[in-house]
């Protein structure tokens, strides 16, 4: 029987990021997901990442990998993206 400090329900982006951050902090965790690995890896979850999320990905050590797969939108000068 395996024991762990934290159980994370769901292998979506938030669950996987939390697991990575906990691991880097030396905290043991397990991610529980009811769907298959193929299902989780094949679903598209986000079309846009907020800057705070990008900073968390960098902190987790996976930001560079995400940037190689991402299309980075740069807004023209004077456009903030807010309404």
N, C-alpha and C positions, 0 to 999 in steps of 0.2 A: 504494500500500500504506500502510495506517495503522499506526502504532506506538502503544503505550500502556505505562504503567508497571505496571498491574495488570489481570489478567483474572479476572473473577468468574464462576464457573460456577453458573448458576441464578438466575432472576429471581423467586424467592420473596421473602418479607418480609425475610429476612436479607441476601440478595444485593443487593436494591434499597436497603436501609438502609445497608449498607456502601458501596455506590457513592455514595450521597448524602453520607455522612460524609467519604469520601475526596475528593470534589469540593470540599467546603467547606474542606478542608485543602490544596487546590491540587494534589492528586494525580490524574493522569489515569487513568481506568479504563474498561473495557468489560465489559458484562454479556452473557454468552452463555447463551441459553435455547433448548432444542430444541422447545418447544411454541409455538403461535401466541400473539400478543398477546391475542386474545380468550379463549383458554384460561386464560392466566395471570391476566387481570383478572377472569374469571368464577369462579375457584375460591375457596372459603372456606378460609383457612388457620389462623385462630386465633379462639377464642371468648373468650379471656381474655388480657389483657396484664399482665405483672408490672410493678411500679412502675419497676424499672430499665429496662425496655424503653420505658416512657412517657418517662422522662428522656432516653433516647437519641433518641427521636423528636423531643423538644423541642430537643435539641442539634443535630439534623439540620435543624431549621427546618420540620418538617412536623407538629409536635405539634398546632398549632391546627387544622389540617385534619382530623386524626384525631379530635380531640375533638368536632368538629361532626358527625361521622358515628357516634360511639360512644355507647353506653349506659353510663353510669358507675354501677357498683354501689357503693352505700354501705351498709356493714354497720351494724346497730344497735349502740348503745353496749354494750360488754362482750363483743362477739363479734369474735374476731380472725381467723377464717377458717382458723386452724391446728388440727390435730388432736392 
